Structures are given as C-alpha cells and as structure tokens.
Amino acid sequence: MAHDHSHHHHHHGIEESVNVSAAFIIGIALNSLFVVIEAIVGIINHSMSLLTDAGHNLGDVATLFLSLLAFRLAKRKSNQKFTYGFKKTTVLAALFNAVFLLIAVGILGIESVRRLLHPEPVRGNVIAWVAAAGIIINVISALLFFSNRKNDLNIKSAYLHMMSDALVSLGVVIGGILISFTGWYWMDPLIGIIIMLIILISTWSLLTDSFRLSVDAVPHDIDMNEIKELIRQQPDVTDVHHVHVWALSTTENALTAHISLDDSLSFEEKIKRVQEIKHELMHHQVHHSTIEIEPALSACLEKDC
C-alpha cells in the first residue's frame, strides 16, 4: 500500500494582501468615531433611537475587530499543536458575526414593536442629520470590503454588517424627516421593523453557510459527485472511495480520498498519477489534498462486495 501526502496551498490574493487588513482597521476607526458621536448626541437630545443604534454600531465595531483578528490568525503558520494553523478562525468569526447580527436585529425588532405600541416624542431633525452621517460612514466602510466580498465568507459578513447598518441609518433618516414634518412618532418604529425583516433575510444565508463550514460540511461550491467523477476519469484509476471534502478556512478547501490504480503501473507511475489528480483538483476549488493508493481488493473489501 502506498501513500501520497502533500500540501498544496493556494492562497488567494486577498489572504496575502495588506489591503484587507487596512480595510478592517479603517472600518473599525470610522465606526468607533461614529459610535462616540452618536452616543453623545443621543444623550444630549434624550434620543433612545440614537442610543440604541449607537449600541448596535458598537457591536459591529467588536465584530469587525474579531474579523480582523481571525483574518490575521488564519495567516499564521501551522505548528505541532495546530497542524492546520488557525485558518478555521475565519469560519468561526463568520458564524459569530451572523449570530451576533441576528441577535442585534432581534433586539432592534423588539424595541421597534415596543415603540410602535407606545410611541415616544423625539426630535426628528436631529435624528435625521445624525443618521445621514451614519449612512456615509457605513457606505464608505462597506465599499472597503466590496471587491472581496465574494471570495471570503468573513469579508462577506463584514460587508453585510456595514450595508445593513446603512439601511438602518436610511430608515432612521426617513423616519426623522417624517416626524419633523408630521409628528407621526410611530413612523420610526414601523420603518425599523421593515428594515429588520430585510436584514433577517440577507443574513440567513450567511448564518447557514458559516454553520455548514464550522461543522466540516461540504462547501457550497463543491459538487461531491463531480469531484468523484473527476478522479474516477483520470488515466489508470480503477476505483475511488472514502472521499471527504471540508473547508480549512473561508477560502481554502481540503480533500482526502482512497483510490485504486492499475496494478501494472510502477510505483513511480502511480505517484505521477496521484500528482496529476491533485493538479486537476486544484482547478475545482480543492487546495489541499491527501490521496491514499490502495489495491483494488482492499477497496472491494471495504465496500463489503
């Protein structure tokens, strides 16, 4: 029985680029400044909506910091105790971000319902101006992550956080303007409930994707039947079994598989075939693969045939 075990690391530009770290740092700085300003104005004007939104944005600062930490840990080299390094932290951070955002949306939803039932007088013009500043801050922050949002689940979560906050701020602006002209205080919580539903829908896929990756499910961009068929169709492969694919991080996938090769091949030829398979897998989002060569009889016994 022969074994071929090698590490194929395919690093996307986003994992090597300092631009991603800079995006997180700038986003944290901008949102921290806005939280301070929003909290001060909220206290001065006795506005619960601004204070609640400031608390929500403070939570986003915390999740951005966690994402930055996870992103940097993911690039740390492996060691004797963490043989895969800390790549999985990107998945855990994405899961935490999704859960945190849903909890924040729930809190905002409860507060919106309470205020809808018991409207409270607020200064609409002050709320509108501060929320407008929030839109600018959040859109700028979201744009920092726009180009890489489809490449990394963690960056996607940061992008969704910022865009959802921009939507919340837009709703607050609209509510503030309407309150200023009409005195309809119930408009503010009503818009909050509508925005909550929008955020809930947009965040659900992030939660399910990050949960799947955290429990080592097959990544959504991997078709197991396609992977098995790809290996099976390679020259001299007679069987493939025990195929497992999971995510090492939000950008890298790993695979283990047992294959049987034509017995007439020499050892060197078998190793060459394995390397060719690994090369093909690299083009199908599998960046790290471990392939074990077994006699055809071994495969048959394991299948109870």
C-alpha positions in Angstrom: 0.0 0.0 0.0 1.4 3.4 -1.0 0.6 6.7 0.4 1.0 10.1 -1.1 0.5 13.1 1.2 1.5 16.6 0.2 0.3 20.1 1.0 -0.9 22.2 -1.8 -1.6 25.7 -0.6 -3.4 28.0 -3.0 -3.5 31.5 -1.4 -5.9 33.9 -3.0 -4.7 37.5 -3.3 -7.0 38.6 -0.6 -5.2 36.5 2.0 -1.8 37.9 1.1 -2.9 41.5 0.7 -2.4 44.1 3.4 -5.4 45.9 1.8 -7.8 43.6 3.6 -6.2 44.3 7.0 -6.3 48.0 6.2 -10.0 47.8 5.3 -10.8 46.3 8.7 -8.6 48.9 10.5 -10.2 51.8 8.6 -13.7 50.4 9.2 -13.1 50.0 12.9 -11.7 53.5 13.2 -14.6 55.1 11.3 -17.3 53.2 13.1 -15.8 53.8 16.5 -15.7 57.5 15.9 -19.4 57.4 14.7 -20.4 55.4 17.8 -18.9 58.1 20.1 -20.6 61.0 18.2 -24.0 59.2 18.0 -23.9 58.3 21.7 -23.1 61.9 22.7 -25.8 63.4 20.5 -28.2 60.7 21.8 -27.5 61.5 25.4 -27.8 65.3 24.9 -31.1 65.0 23.0 -32.5 62.2 25.1 -33.0 60.1 21.9 -33.4 56.4 22.6 -33.3 55.6 18.9 -29.8 57.1 18.6 -28.5 55.5 21.7 -29.9 52.1 20.6 -28.3 52.5 17.2 -25.1 53.5 18.8 -25.1 50.3 20.8 -25.8 48.3 17.6 -22.9 50.0 15.9 -20.6 49.4 18.8 -21.4 45.7 18.4 -20.3 46.0 14.8 -17.0 47.5 15.8 -16.5 44.5 18.0 -17.3 42.0 15.2 -15.0 43.9 12.8 -12.2 43.6 15.4 -12.9 39.9 15.7 -12.9 39.5 11.9 -9.5 41.3 11.7 -8.1 39.1 14.4 -9.4 35.9 12.7 -8.1 37.1 9.4 -4.6 37.6 10.8 -4.6 34.4 12.8 -5.6 32.5 9.6 -2.3 33.5 8.0 -0.2 32.2 11.0 1.9 29.2 10.2 1.0 25.7 11.4 2.8 24.2 14.4 3.0 20.9 16.3 -0.3 21.6 18.1 -2.2 23.3 15.3 -1.2 21.4 12.2 -3.6 23.3 10.0 -2.7 26.6 11.5 -5.5 28.9 12.6 -7.4 29.1 9.2 -10.6 27.8 10.8 -10.9 31.0 12.9 -12.2 32.8 9.7 -15.1 30.3 9.7 -15.8 30.8 13.4 -15.7 34.6 13.1 -18.2 34.5 10.2 -20.5 32.3 12.3 -20.2 34.6 15.3 -20.9 37.6 13.1 -24.0 36.1 11.7 -25.3 35.1 15.1 -24.5 38.5 16.5 -26.2 40.3 13.7 -29.4 38.2 14.1 -29.4 38.9 17.9 -28.9 42.6 17.2 -31.7 42.5 14.7 -33.9 40.8 17.3 -33.2 43.4 19.9 -33.9 46.2 17.4 -37.1 44.4 16.4 -38.4 44.1 20.0 -37.6 47.8 20.6 -39.4 48.7 17.3 -42.5 46.8 18.3 -42.5 48.4 21.8 -42.2 51.9 20.3 -44.9 51.1 17.8 -47.3 50.3 20.6 -46.1 53.2 22.8 -44.7 56.0 20.5 -42.3 58.4 22.2 -41.7 62.0 21.2 -38.3 62.6 19.6 -36.6 65.5 17.7 -36.8 64.3 14.1 -34.4 66.8 12.6 -31.6 65.8 15.0 -32.2 62.1 14.4 -32.2 62.6 10.6 -28.9 64.6 10.5 -27.0 62.1 12.7 -28.4 59.1 10.8 -27.4 60.7 7.5 -23.8 60.8 8.8 -24.2 57.2 9.7 -25.2 56.3 6.1 -22.0 58.0 4.8 -19.8 56.2 7.3 -21.4 52.8 6.7 -21.3 53.0 2.9 -17.6 54.0 3.0 -16.9 51.1 5.3 -18.9 48.7 3.1 -17.1 49.8 0.0 -13.8 48.8 1.6 -15.0 45.2 1.5 -16.9 45.3 -1.7 -14.3 43.8 -4.1 -13.5 40.8 -1.9 -17.0 40.0 -0.6 -17.5 37.0 -2.9 -14.1 35.5 -2.2 -14.2 35.2 1.6 -17.2 34.4 3.8 -15.7 36.5 6.6 -15.3 39.6 4.4 -18.9 39.0 3.2 -20.1 39.1 6.8 -18.3 42.5 7.3 -19.8 43.8 4.1 -23.3 42.7 5.1 -22.8 44.3 8.5 -21.9 47.7 7.0 -24.7 47.6 4.3 -27.3 46.6 6.9 -26.2 49.5 9.1 -26.5 51.8 6.1 -30.1 50.6 5.6 -30.9 51.1 9.3 -29.5 54.6 9.1 -31.5 55.3 5.9 -34.6 54.2 7.7 -33.8 56.4 10.6 -33.3 59.4 8.3 -36.7 58.8 6.6 -38.3 58.4 10.0 -36.7 61.6 11.3 -37.8 63.7 8.3 -41.4 62.4 8.5 -41.5 63.0 12.2 -40.2 66.6 11.7 -43.0 67.4 9.3 -45.9 65.3 10.6 -45.2 64.5 14.2 -46.0 60.9 13.5 -43.7 59.3 16.0 -45.0 55.8 15.1 -43.3 56.0 11.7 -39.8 55.5 13.2 -40.5 52.0 14.8 -42.5 50.9 11.7 -39.6 51.6 9.4 -37.4 49.8 11.9 -39.5 46.7 11.7 -39.4 46.7 7.8 -35.6 47.1 7.9 -35.3 44.3 10.4 -37.0 41.9 8.1 -34.7 42.9 5.2 -31.6 42.3 7.3 -33.0 39.0 8.6 -33.4 37.7 5.0 -30.0 38.9 3.9 -28.2 37.4 6.9 -29.8 33.9 6.9 -27.6 32.6 4.1 -24.5 33.9 5.9 -25.6 32.0 9.0 -26.3 28.7 7.2 -23.1 28.9 5.1 -20.9 29.6 8.1 -22.6 26.9 10.2 -22.1 24.3 7.5 -18.4 25.2 7.2 -17.9 25.1 11.0 -19.2 21.5 11.2 -17.0 20.5 8.3 -19.8 20.0 5.8 -19.0 20.1 2.1 -18.6 23.7 1.0 -21.4 25.0 -1.2 -19.1 25.5 -4.2 -18.1 21.8 -4.2 -20.1 19.1 -6.0 -19.1 15.8 -4.5 -20.3 13.7 -7.4 -18.3 15.9 -9.8 -15.2 15.5 -7.7 -15.6 11.7 -7.5 -16.2 11.5 -11.3 -13.2 13.8 -11.9 -10.9 11.4 -10.0 -12.5 8.3 -11.5 -12.0 9.6 -15.1 -8.3 10.1 -14.6 -6.0 7.7 -16.5 -5.5 4.3 -14.8 -7.9 5.0 -11.9 -10.0 1.9 -11.3 -11.8 3.0 -8.2 -12.3 5.9 -5.8 -13.9 5.8 -2.4 -13.8 7.4 1.1 -13.8 10.9 -0.4 -14.1 13.7 2.2 -14.1 17.4 1.5 -14.3 20.2 4.0 -13.3 23.8 4.5 -9.9 24.7 6.1 -11.0 28.4 6.0 -13.4 30.6 4.3 -11.2 30.5 1.2 -9.4 27.1 1.3 -10.8 23.5 1.0 -9.2 20.2 1.8 -9.8 16.7 0.5 -8.9 13.1 1.5 -9.6 10.1 -0.8 -8.6 6.5 -1.3 -8.1 5.4 -4.9 -7.1 2.2 -6.7 -4.8 2.3 -9.7 -4.0 -0.2 -12.4 -1.7 -2.9 -10.9 0.5 -2.9 -13.9 1.8 0.6 -13.1 5.2 1.0 -11.4 5.4 2.9 -8.1 6.8 6.0 -9.8 4.0 5.9 -12.3 1.4 5.7 -9.6 2.9 8.6 -7.7 2.8 10.6 -11.0 -0.9 9.8 -11.5 -1.6 11.0 -8.0 0.1 14.3 -8.7 -1.9 14.7 -11.8 -5.1 14.2 -9.9 -4.0 16.7 -7.3 -3.3 19.2 -10.1 -6.8 18.7 -11.5 -8.4 19.1 -8.1 -6.7 22.5 -7.7 -8.9 23.7 -10.6 -12.0 22.6 -8.7 -11.6 24.6 -5.5 -9.6 21.9 -3.7 -6.4 23.5 -2.4 -5.1 20.8 -0.1 -5.4 17.1 -0.9 -4.3 13.8 0.7 -4.7 10.7 -1.5 -4.1 7.2 -0.4 -3.4 4.5 -3.0 -4.9 1.0 -2.2 -5.0 -2.3 -4.1 -8.4 -2.9 -5.8 -9.1 -5.8 -3.5 -8.8 -3.5 -0.5 -11.4 -1.2 -1.9 -13.7 -4.2 -2.6 -13.4 -5.5 1.0 -14.1 -2.1 2.5 -17.3 -1.9 0.4 -18.3 -5.4 1.6 -18.5 -6.6 -2.1 
